[in-house]
Amino acid sequence: MIRSQQLERPHLRLHIPRRDRLQALVPLRSAAARKLDLIVGYQAMALINQDIARAFTPCEEEAERCLTQYRRAEH
């Protein structure tokens, strides 16, 4: 009788949320990978800044011409 009780497996039911199960499958990111992501992000931002500068430079030049004419007319 004692022997048959030892062979019985305990009935345990654990509930692990799906989010935690999925997160366990995702490998942790290394510090080097995060740095590379930052570099890629900064490069993308640089391209966006170039586009913005290209779009607004003519407007700034026109504003500077108008301001210069206004100052000359004032003196």
Order of alpha helices (4+ residues) and beta strands (2+ residues): alpha-alpha-alpha
